[in-house]
């Protein structure tokens, strides 16, 4: 599984679960309606991460620091993991581990989250 997929799975795994539907009490169930394709609800990424950071007592500077974002999600934030993520997202700014690359990598992650249906403030994507 790609590192970005792990990031996305961790974020979407923290979405509130829908309330269970009560089961009908009638003896004869109604025929099931034909399945319809419904668009997935947008994921409010910033709200989910804010709540997660609050529950963990802070979360550092996860909005701009790729290291803090990965740590907040309990993912590997090592240089090797960030190198792999940079290759995956085609980020080639600065030397591996440099501030320049980490900033570019953070922005690339936010952009990719938005491309995948995440609601991400424009300030984090630019």
Secondary structure, DSSP 8 states (H G I E B T S, - for coil): --HHHHHHHHHHTTS-----------SS--------------EEHHHHHHHHHHHTT---STTT-HHHHHHHTT---SHHHHHHHHHHTT---SSTTSHHHHHHHHHHHHHHHHHTTEE--HHHH-
